[in-house]
Amino acid sequence: MAILTLALPAAAVSFVVMGVRQTRHARRLARQADERGLHFDSGDPYDIPERYRRFTLLSCGHSPRATNVTHGRLDSLPLRAFEFRYEIGHGPRRTTCRYSAVIVDLQSDVEDLLMWNQSDAQQAPLEARKVDGQAGLWSYQGRMHPAERLARIADSLAEEGLSLQVRGGELLLSLPAERPRGKDYFTWLDEAIQIASSFAADEAS
């Protein structure tokens, strides 16, 4: 009983602290979105896990959830940036996987391609483990030449654990959020847009 009496207040304090941190984090992202002329929602107005389940990352595991969604246009490209989490396993073996992610509409007809970063291989979904080849730090599914081009274009974020997928004319870029140098999406959003713009232009030429 004494242990329980001490544990309950400690748990309550922990939840309060966590809530304060999450609120501050959301406010910071909202401020950054406003500074960039983008829109922000701490929830998920697009039901991203369902709407974009064609992407491998967004369809794996269970209890998927997107939060802190930023949307709008940068360099004329429509985008949705968000924090994503899903779970694998159940009970005491349950693990939560977290990513920061950006979906960019390439506004061009490009072929499908999946590139999973080797540094995140332990969390790779089953679909991403079907490999056609290797390009830089990525294992890929698809044709070699587009994969090699995208690997060169995305090289600046290769060491950060960036994975990429092109599906239906849109590009999903994702970074593991649990890495020691884990970044929220605003710290690499400009690089994501540059990668998307360069790849779309390269594929169109």
C-alpha positions in Angstrom: 0.0 0.0 0.0 2.8 2.4 0.8 4.5 1.7 -2.5 1.2 2.3 -4.3 0.6 5.5 -2.4 4.0 6.8 -3.6 3.7 5.5 -7.1 0.3 7.1 -8.0 1.4 10.8 -7.3 4.7 10.1 -9.2 2.8 8.8 -12.2 0.4 11.8 -12.1 3.4 14.2 -12.1 5.0 12.3 -14.9 1.9 12.6 -17.1 1.6 16.3 -16.3 5.2 16.9 -17.3 4.8 14.9 -20.5 1.7 16.9 -21.4 3.4 20.2 -20.8 6.3 19.1 -23.1 4.0 18.0 -25.8 2.1 21.2 -25.7 5.3 23.3 -25.9 6.5 21.1 -28.8 3.2 21.6 -30.7 3.3 25.4 -30.1 6.8 25.6 -31.4 5.9 23.7 -34.6 2.8 25.8 -35.0 5.0 29.0 -34.8 7.4 27.6 -37.3 4.6 26.7 -39.7 3.2 30.2 -39.4 6.6 31.7 -40.1 6.8 29.6 -43.3 3.3 30.5 -44.5 2.1 26.9 -43.7 -0.9 25.6 -41.8 -0.6 23.5 -38.6 -2.9 21.2 -36.7 -1.8 19.3 -33.6 -4.2 16.5 -34.6 -4.6 14.7 -37.9 -7.3 16.4 -40.1 -6.4 14.2 -43.1 -6.5 10.7 -41.4 -3.0 10.2 -42.8 -2.6 6.5 -41.8 -5.7 5.6 -43.8 -5.4 8.1 -46.7 -1.7 7.3 -47.4 -1.7 3.6 -46.4 -0.3 2.9 -49.9 3.1 3.9 -48.4 4.9 1.0 -46.8 5.8 2.9 -43.6 2.3 4.1 -43.0 0.7 0.7 -43.4 2.9 -1.4 -41.1 2.3 -2.4 -37.5 -0.8 -1.6 -35.6 -2.4 1.5 -33.9 -0.8 3.9 -36.4 -1.2 7.6 -35.5 -0.1 10.9 -37.1 0.1 14.1 -35.1 1.4 17.7 -35.4 0.5 17.9 -39.1 1.9 20.8 -41.1 0.5 21.4 -44.6 0.6 23.9 -47.4 3.1 24.6 -50.2 6.8 25.3 -50.4 8.5 26.1 -53.7 5.1 25.5 -55.3 5.0 21.8 -54.1 2.1 20.7 -52.0 3.3 19.0 -48.8 2.2 17.4 -45.6 4.7 17.0 -42.7 3.9 15.1 -39.6 5.0 13.0 -36.7 4.1 9.3 -37.1 4.0 6.4 -34.7 2.9 2.8 -34.8 3.3 -0.3 -32.6 4.6 -3.8 -33.2 4.0 -6.7 -30.8 1.6 -6.8 -27.9 1.8 -6.7 -24.1 5.2 -6.6 -22.5 6.8 -7.1 -26.0 5.1 -4.1 -27.5 7.4 -1.6 -29.2 6.5 1.9 -30.4 8.2 3.1 -33.6 8.4 6.8 -34.2 9.2 8.8 -37.3 9.1 12.4 -38.6 7.8 12.4 -42.1 7.1 14.6 -45.1 4.9 13.7 -48.1 5.5 15.9 -51.2 3.3 15.9 -54.3 5.9 15.7 -57.1 3.3 17.0 -59.6 4.9 14.8 -62.3 4.5 11.2 -63.5 7.3 9.2 -61.8 7.6 5.5 -61.3 7.2 3.8 -58.0 10.3 3.2 -55.9 11.1 2.2 -52.3 14.4 2.9 -50.7 15.0 1.9 -47.1 18.0 3.1 -45.1 20.4 0.4 -43.9 20.8 2.2 -40.5 17.1 1.6 -39.9 17.2 -2.0 -41.1 16.1 -3.5 -37.8 12.8 -1.6 -38.0 12.3 -2.3 -41.7 8.8 -3.5 -42.5 8.5 -6.9 -44.2 7.7 -5.3 -47.6 10.9 -3.2 -47.4 13.0 -6.4 -47.0 12.3 -7.5 -50.5 15.3 -6.1 -52.2 16.1 -5.5 -55.9 19.5 -3.8 -55.2 21.6 -1.5 -53.2 22.2 2.3 -53.9 24.5 4.0 -51.4 23.1 3.4 -47.9 19.7 2.3 -49.2 18.3 -1.1 -50.2 15.7 -0.5 -52.9 12.8 -2.0 -54.7 12.3 -0.8 -58.2 14.6 0.1 -61.1 18.3 0.7 -60.6 18.7 4.0 -62.4 16.0 5.9 -60.6 17.2 4.5 -57.3 20.8 5.6 -58.0 19.6 9.1 -59.0 17.5 9.5 -55.9 20.4 8.2 -53.7 22.7 10.9 -55.1 20.1 13.6 -54.6 19.2 12.5 -51.1 22.8 11.9 -50.0 22.8 14.9 -47.5 20.4 13.0 -45.2 21.7 9.5 -45.8 23.7 9.4 -42.6 20.6 10.6 -40.6 18.7 7.4 -41.6 16.4 8.9 -44.3 14.2 6.4 -46.1 12.2 7.3 -49.2 9.3 6.0 -51.2 7.7 7.2 -54.4 4.1 6.0 -54.9 1.4 7.4 -57.1 3.4 10.5 -58.0 4.1 11.4 -54.4 7.3 11.1 -52.4 7.4 10.1 -48.7 10.6 11.0 -46.8 11.0 9.7 -43.2 13.5 9.9 -40.5 13.6 7.7 -37.3 12.6 10.0 -34.4 14.4 7.9 -31.8 17.9 8.4 -33.0 20.3 10.2 -30.7 20.2 13.1 -33.1 16.5 12.7 -33.8 15.1 15.7 -35.7 11.6 17.1 -35.9 10.6 17.7 -39.5 11.2 21.5 -39.6 14.9 20.9 -39.1 15.1 19.1 -42.5 12.0 20.3 -44.3 14.0 22.5 -46.7 16.2 19.6 -47.6 13.2 17.4 -48.2 11.7 19.9 -50.6 15.0 20.3 -52.4 15.3 16.5 -52.8 11.7 16.3 -54.1 12.2 19.2 -56.5 15.5 17.8 -57.9 14.2 14.3 -58.3 11.0 15.4 -60.1 13.0 17.6 -62.4 15.6 14.9 -63.0 12.9 12.3 -63.8 11.1 14.7 -66.2 14.3 15.4 -68.2 
